[in-house]
């Protein structure tokens, strides 16, 4: 895999506190997401990465908060970002941004994709979200259907970046279904939680599908003390 992007400890993935790029923009954690944003244009030298999928090995590794913070960081540069919750089993993006989840991606895939997708405003300029919607009987079948390809086609036309949050790769097959439809994938792991065997299995699964593995994001790593010292020396609150 490519080089690992190491992030600081991530807050609980529920509510606005998890969005450190908004709640603590001067923290080392928020700066780590900006660094990840800066590397995104260089992750694949062959083609620009515009549609990005994030997954993990289990559901407590911080993939949703990681992707949401990256989306905020991208939007803060003036680029338009569409953030899509493809985790219909345990959705979390609507909680982070305080949105209703009565309708969303699953609704579109079951009832038909209209011209012009109903993306929700988040309060962050240039960032809109498509929640997961109600859980369907078989989300993997929906994600593999032609309607999903139409959703992605429209999203490419509506936003500079499209970020997809997928269920854990080892647990279910949804991420593997989506992988061939995107420009690249980030695997989100958590220090002290992710098991080595699970990470190796995830890598093996990804190598079987047609996807560019852009890298690994490692959560729950405390920033180096020099980073804390730098932010403190700038007169900024260290949290």
N, C-alpha and C positions, 0 to 999 in steps of 0.2 A: 504494500500500500504506500501511497505518498506520505510525505511528512505529516506528523501529528500537530494539530493546532491545540494547544493546552489552554484551557480556560480556568478561571478561578472558581471558587465554590459558588454554586448556583443556588439561589433561594428556592423555597418550595414552589413547585410548578402549579400554583393556584393563586389567582388574584393578581393585582397589579404589582405587588412586591416582587414577583418573579421577573418583571420587566426591568432589569437593572439599568438598561439603556435609557429608561425614562425616570425611574425612581432614584437612581444613584448614578447619574451620567458622569460624575468625576471620579468614580471608583475604579480600581484596577480591573474589576470584572467587566465593567462597561468598556474600558479601553481594550480588553481582550477581544470583545466582539467587534470593535472597530478594526482591530488588526486582522481578524478573520475576514471582514468585509474587504479590506485592502488586498488580501491575497486572492479573492474570488476571481478576478479577471485573469489571473495567471495560473489557475489550477489546471486548466486543459489547454496546452499550447496549440492544439489542432483546431479548436473552434471555441467561440464564446460560450460561456455557461450562463444560460438564461432561465432554464427550467431545472430546478434543483430539488432533489428528494432527500429527506432526512429520515433515518430509521435507527433502531438500536437493537440490542439483544434481549432486553426485558423492558418492562413498563415504568421502571423507576430510575432511569439513567439521565433524565432531563432533556430528552430530545425535543419536546414541545416548547419548553422555555428557551432552549438553545436556538431553535429555528425562529421563534417569535422575536428574540432579541436581535438576531441577524437581520430579520425583516425590518425592524425599527431602524437599525444602523444604516441599512441601505436606503430607506426612505428619507433619513435625515440628510442625505447627500442630494436630495431633489429627484432621485429616480423613483418612478412609479413601481410599486410592489403589490403583487397579489399573493396573499397567504391563504393556502387551502388546507382544510382539515380532511385528510383522507383516512384518518383513523376513526372509522365509524363504530368501532367496538368500545373504545375508551377515549372519546374526544375530549380535548382540553383547550383548544384555541378560543372557543366562545367564552370560557371562564376567564381566561387571561384578559380579554378585551371587554368583558361585561356585555356579551351579546346573547340574544335569544337563539336557541338551537332547534326551534320547532320545524324549520325548513332549512335546507342547505344542499350539499352535494348529492346526498342520497335521493333527495326529492327530484333533482334535475335528472339524475340517471334513471329513475324509475318512471317519471312522468313526461320527460321530454326536455331537451335543451333549447331554450328560446334564443333568438338572436339578441345578444346583449345579456351578459350574465348578471344576476342580482348580487353583486358584491356589496358587502356592508362597510360603511365608514367606521373608522376606529377612533377618531379624534387625533390620530397622528397624520399630518399631511402626507399625501402620496401613498399611504398604506391602507389597503382594503382587504377584508377577510371574507372568505366563503366558508361558513361553518360546515360541519359534517352532515347535519340533519339527523333525523331519527335512524336508529340502527336497523338495517335491512336484514332479511333472513340470511343472505350470503353476500357479504361485501366484496369478496374477491371476484365473484362473477360480474358484479356491476363494474368494478374497476377495469375489468378486461373487455368490457363491451365497447362497441363503436361510439357510444355516447360519451364515454370518457375521453376518447381521442378528440371528439368535437369540443368538449370543455377545454382541453389543453390548447387546441387550435385557437379558440377565441381568447383564451388567457394570454397567449403569445402576442396577440394583436392589441390587447388592452393594457399590458404592463411591460415594463422593461425587465422585471424579474418576476418569476413565478416560483414560489417556494411551497413544496408539498410535505405535509407531516403525515408519515405512514406508520402503521402499527409495527411493533417489534418484529424483526425479521425471523428470529428463531421460533417464535411462538406460532405465527400464522403466515400464510402465503401472500398477503396483500402487497407487501413491499416488492416482492419478486415479480408480481404481475405488473406493477407500475414502472419498475426499473427500466425496461426497454423503451419506455415512452419519454424519458427525460434526458437531459444533457449530462447529468452527473449525480453522484450520490455521496452524502456525508454519513458516516457511521458514528453515532454518538454513544460513548461509553462513560462509565463513572468509576473513578478511582476508589478502590476499596469495596466496590459492589459488583462490578462486572467480573465474571469468572473467565479465566484464560481459555478454558475449553469452549465456552459460549462465543467468545470473540473469534476463535479459530473456526468454529462452525459457521458463524456469520460470514466470514471472509470466504470460506469454501462455497457457501450458497451463492454469494454475489458473483463469484467467478464463473458460475454456471449460466448466468444470464447475461444478456447483452447490455452491460451498464459500465460506465466509466466511474471507478471508485476514486473520488477526488481526494479523500483523506479521512482522518479520524479526528473527532473532537472529544477531548478528555475533560469531563467535568469533575468537580469536587477536589480540585487541586489547589492548595493554598498558594497565593502569589508569593514570589520570592520576597524576602524582607527588604531587598533594595527597592522593589517596586513600591512597597508601602512607604519607605523612607522618602522616595521621590515625591509621592503625592502629598505627604505631610509637609515636606519642605516648600511646597507651592502654596501653603496656606489653605489647602482644600480639606474638607472633612474626610477622614479615613473611616470607613465603616466596615 
